[in-house]
């Protein structure tokens, strides 16, 4: 069975570690929080799509991931509040 889902990101072929290092190690925490919020929203959308296709197990797992990403975003928001005064000096 052929998949429509790529296995690499253009311009980051075989360099996902580099992308991860940039997101986690270079971006400000408020932007990383925004990224995780967007991931949460996208996983929720994919969950709804899978549910509509009659794939309840996939839908459930995607919904779980969405909730984890939302919690990650909330925690990063708290971290940003701690770090913001030091970064914006």
C-alpha positions in Angstrom: 0.0 0.0 0.0 1.4 3.4 -1.0 1.2 6.3 1.4 0.6 10.0 0.6 2.6 10.9 3.7 6.2 11.9 3.1 8.9 10.6 5.4 11.1 13.7 5.2 10.7 17.5 5.4 12.0 19.4 2.4 15.3 21.2 3.2 15.6 19.0 6.3 16.0 15.6 4.7 17.7 13.3 7.2 18.2 16.3 9.5 15.2 16.3 11.9 17.6 16.5 14.8 18.8 19.9 13.4 15.2 21.1 13.2 14.4 19.9 16.7 17.6 21.6 18.0 16.5 24.8 16.4 12.9 24.7 17.8 13.9 23.7 21.3 17.3 25.2 21.6 17.0 28.5 19.7 13.5 29.7 19.6 12.1 31.7 22.5 9.8 29.7 24.8 6.8 31.8 23.7 7.3 30.8 20.1 7.9 27.1 21.1 4.6 27.4 23.1 2.9 28.7 20.0 4.3 25.8 17.9 2.9 23.2 20.4 -0.5 25.0 20.4 -0.5 24.7 16.6 0.5 21.0 16.8 -2.4 20.5 19.3 -4.9 22.1 16.9 -3.6 20.1 14.0 -3.7 16.8 15.8 -7.3 17.5 16.9 -8.2 18.3 13.3 -6.6 15.0 12.2 -8.5 13.2 14.9 -11.8 14.6 13.6 -10.9 13.5 10.1 -10.1 10.0 11.2 -13.3 9.8 13.1 -15.2 10.9 10.0 -13.5 8.1 8.1 -14.7 5.5 10.6 -11.3 5.0 12.3 -12.2 5.4 16.0 -8.9 4.0 17.3 -6.7 6.3 15.2 -9.1 9.2 16.2 -8.7 8.4 19.9 -4.9 8.3 19.7 -4.7 11.6 17.7 -7.0 13.2 20.3 -4.7 12.0 23.1 -1.7 13.5 21.3 -3.6 16.8 20.9 -4.3 16.9 24.6 -0.6 16.2 25.4 0.5 19.0 23.0 -2.0 21.4 24.6 -0.6 20.6 28.1 2.9 21.1 26.7 1.9 24.5 25.4 0.4 25.5 28.8 3.6 24.4 30.6 5.8 26.3 28.1 3.6 29.4 28.6 4.4 29.1 32.4 8.1 28.7 31.6 8.0 31.8 29.3 6.5 33.8 32.2 9.5 32.8 34.3 12.1 33.6 31.6 10.6 36.6 30.0 11.9 39.2 32.4 15.4 38.0 31.9 15.2 37.8 28.1 13.6 41.2 27.6 16.2 43.2 29.6 
